[in-house]
Amino acid sequence: MGCCNSTVVAAPVEDVWAAVRDFHNMSAFPNVIQSVNAVGDTLGTQIGAKRVLNGVFHETLVALDDDARVLRYSIDDGPEAVSKDNVSGYIGELSLYPVTDGNHTFAIWTSGWENSGGGVAEFCDPIYQALLSDLKASFA
């Protein structure tokens, strides 16, 4: 099981990566993310960084690869379908690739999980679609 959403952003991949690589900076998603609270002292570009999005999504950075332009995180707890009581082993990933035709960026947001009580994809897909729409709009 998992989610897969993608878009093309009208900006060079280096610019888009610079806007999303800091786990504690969600300014590229202003219409979806109203608050980001860093938890602990780990920097947003270091593995193990923790954050709370919109007061309810508790997440941990598990991988950051500047060469491959991949950010991977776990959702440790959250509302409804992504609560720790409903899902385990949830990993989300944002990957960016250059589109050489036009110097744009292909952004793909995927996620998967080990076990769930159901409803995870139905809950998460609209959120990822909104995040990618926000990312695209922030470079328009």
Protein Blocks (a to p, Z undefined) as FASTA:
>chain_A
ZZdddddddbdfklmmmmmmpmklcklmmmlmmbdcdehjbdfkbghiacdeehlaccdd
fbdcfklopacdddfbdchjlpmklpghiacdddddddfehpaacdddddddfbdeejkl
mmmmmmmmmmmmmmmmmmZZ
